[in-house]
Amino acid sequence: MTGPVPTVQEAEALAADAGVLKRARGLVRRDKWARLGEDPRVIWGSARGSGKSNYDVRLRLEDRAPHCTCPAARRTRYCKHLLGLMLLRAASPRDFDAVVPPDIEAWLATKEEAAARRRAREEVAAAKAEAKAEREAAGLPPTAEELADEAKREEARLKRRAQAEARVTAGVRALDLWLRDIVRDGIARLETRADGFFQAQARALVDAQAPGLAGRVGALAAIPGSRPDWPEVMLDRLGRIAVLADAYGREATLPPPLRADLRRAIGWKMRREEVLAAGPRITDRWLLVGRFRDEDDDGLRRERAWLVGTTTKRRALVQQYSRGPMGFEHRFVLGETFEADVVHHPSASPMRVAIAARRGDSKPWTGDVAGACHDVEAFLDDQAATLAKVPWAWVVPCILSGAVPCPTPDGWWLRDRKGRGLPLAEGTHWTLAALSGGRPTTVVGEWDGRRLTPLAADLDGRLVSAFEGVA
């Protein structure tokens, strides 16, 4: 089987992010490759590595099946070497010899056998599905073969689930030992640790299928030396992670809502269909009051969109993820409302939602933000109630009316009418100060237990972004 040679546009579309594409373009040089070759089925190359050995890079043209021996290929489907190979073939086809070594011939044969088996399975599955649909339309019961197939699928699903549970359990136990080692060595020594100390543990948790925990551990790398009270911040973060790890060991004893919170924090995912079936729909016109966006080193973009129901006054969180050229599923505009049905994820303190149905166009909103706290004390009481229900909650929304950003000897704070305040995250005060002009206003932000990150502020009845992160 043959396939078209890759184009520059295709390589750019397959790149996970701009960073890997930039590194790939640095490989569009003949001297970066020890050997290059192709035939109608494959393009291949031997990329010069930083060590003594080279990286074996291959791309099957029929289905774009990739192969690379570099470490990054374990984390991303198309690493810089594969993208570089594609870009080089598009730019300089004369550099590729018309030869395919025996080991690549064997690899192609293996791929073809696997593809043939896959096509055969798909044909059998399609035939069975068609026959099943015909019987269902005729009102006939499932056949013995269909019941047996369903039993096999359920058995396989339970087996995969048990294997995943075992991996997560082993990963959490290893994390517990890692946390104990940190406490034994002393928090202060973390300032001398390289980022790799935290990232290695985060990667181990990813391998253990606990991405939620991995994200929390990876975020610890930014804390040492970041501010005068960093040991206290680190101890707080380590404590919440330790509570998570301990709770997972006693998962069976937890109430179902808190157990759902725990599994979500660890990294277990619920399918959208499961979420929609888990609870009643809440219909309202929802106002987007704040949005936080960031991007990790692997090019995964994340968005937390905070909503408030204009009628129900309920707060809701929509979390979205995107990679490469793909945008987020839902497009929200700050300060605009839209009508939708939402369903809360199971939780002891329901906040995160899935959008079940969205109707009509967005409309600008002017006026007060529903559900705002009138002073810091009321907000902290609300936050304490959330932590009492979900002790490992990482960030909670804050909507504070009549607030003013003020400089103090300890940095910038957000003060209420009574003079009480919340410390602002480093470097986040300038936009907020400019928007408020020193006047009391409504501020929307995320509170992590020690610092408030402003997301938006009310400017003459309109919500304006105060977020200085990834746009």
ABEGO torsion letter per residue (X at the ends): XBBBBBBAAAAAAABABAAAAAAAAAABBAAABABBBBBAABBBBBBBBABABBBBBBBBAAAGBBBBABAAAAABABBAAAAAAAAAAAABAAABBBBBBAAAAAAAAAAAAAAAAAAAAAAAAAAAAAAAAAAAAAGBBBBAAAAAAAAAAAAAAAAAAAAAAAAAAAAAAAAAAAAAAAAAAEAAAAAABBAAAAAAAAAAAAAAGBAAAAAAAAAAAAABGABAAAAAAAAAAAAAAAAAAAAAAAAAABBAAAAAAAAAAAGBBBBAAAAAAABBBBBBBBBBABBBBBBBAAGBBBBBBBBBBAAAGBBBBBBBBBBEABBBABBBBBGBBBBBBBBBBBBABBABBBBABBBEBBBBBBEBBBGBBABAAAAAAAAAAAAAABAABABBBBBBBGBBBBBBAAEBBBBBAAGBBBBBBBGAAAAAAAAAGGBBBBBBBBBAGABBBBABBBBGGBBBBABABBX
